[in-house]
Amino acid sequence: MTETTQDTTAVGARTAVVRGLKTLTCPDEGGTKQHSYEDFLEKIYNHVMISWHWGKDIGHVIKQGQDPEIKEPEDLSSADEAKKWKIRLWEQEIDRYGNRIEALKGNKEALYSLVIESLSPMIKSKLKGKQGFSKAEEDTNPTWLLTQLEDIMVRFEEIKPKLMAIDDQMHRIMNLRQGDSTNEEFVKLVAKELKVYEKHGGEFLWGMKQRKDVETRLKDALEKYLDLNGVIMPDDMINEQTRIIKKQLREEIAATAIIKRADKKRYGNLQIQMKNSYLMGNDMYPTSVADVLRILDNYEKEWPSSTKPQVNDNNSEKKRTGVAFTLSQGGAKMNYLRGTNNSFYPAITCNTCRIKGHYQSHCPACDKEGAKIEEEEKKAAEATVEK
């Protein structure tokens, strides 16, 4: 592959081959998986951000699926028009604005060409069969292309009733599990699947509670604005505030979905702690995707995963403690034993009998050498039994 040229004037120059970019194949070909599709977009994104003029704007198109908001320069006031240096700065701002608009238009055409030429024949065939292809091809519209491409890669295609496809997507989300994935990879995966669902089926898990929360939070915002400014909030600001509140609630939903499906081997204690804290009136659940990632990346177990004493394997138990027996009383297995000094430590596991509740120095089931106490002596020891 050749290196990408730096010429930013011709559309064709921008579509030079991106280093390391491979032809994208769809799942039906037994090829590219979802994470590879993300790598495909990431390589293109990094390339345009560095190599294309005004690459930040076209990078926004790739990441957000829409054109960036480019604010028009404001006209000079009468006072500023009397100052030559103000006029000069304004003219330069006008030039930059025009160049930026023109660059975005050319970059969108170039992006469309770059992506379409990097697709397998099967994906191209699928795209041609989608409604709106002719118009998108005529306009070289990369937004339409990336949107349809995403559906193809996650198998959300118009080959079944839409309601069934939405139900399948819901099922896919509900069955997500982190497994061995890194926290960042898993968060991205959940966010991607939620985005697909919301694109076709509306807001994920949005119901009566969320609608009521929007009303409550908006009411609080309106009251605060009135107290601070002495006037009612304008309609455009109300619409923007409503959008922000809905975004916050969607983040809470996504955060809950992620934390619930995090790997139980790594975060099982955390999940239990959050659940129990909520029952006690302390809501510890994260309210944003960023909070989830911060918690998962920095969480440290307060205690190791509990291990049941292997009392039936005599050989291995003898090697480990020098004693092998099953503690029981009245046919019930003992999970805890109080120490001979009447102490009780539910989080402590005795190194001798491997039962929780006491230290080795006060073990009621064995003597200091690890030998089993006779039945009559053991019955005399104070014990806490959990069936």
Secondary structure by P-SEA (a helix, b strand, c coil): cccccccccccccccccccccccccccccccccaaaaaaaaaaaaaaaaccccaaaaaaaaaaccccccccccccccccccccaaaaaaaaaaaaaaaaaaaaaaaaaaaaaaaaaaaccaaaaaaaaaccaaaaaaaaccaaaaaaaaaaaaacccccccaaaaaaaaaaaaaacccccccaaaaaaaaaaaaaaaaaccccccccaaaaaaaaaaaaaaaaaaaaaccccccaaaaaaaaaaaaaaaaaaaaaaaaaaaccccccaaaaaaaaaaaaaccccccccaaaaaaaaacccccccccccccccaaaaaaacccbbbbbbcccccccbbbccccccccccccccccccccccccccccccccccccaaaaaacbbbbcc
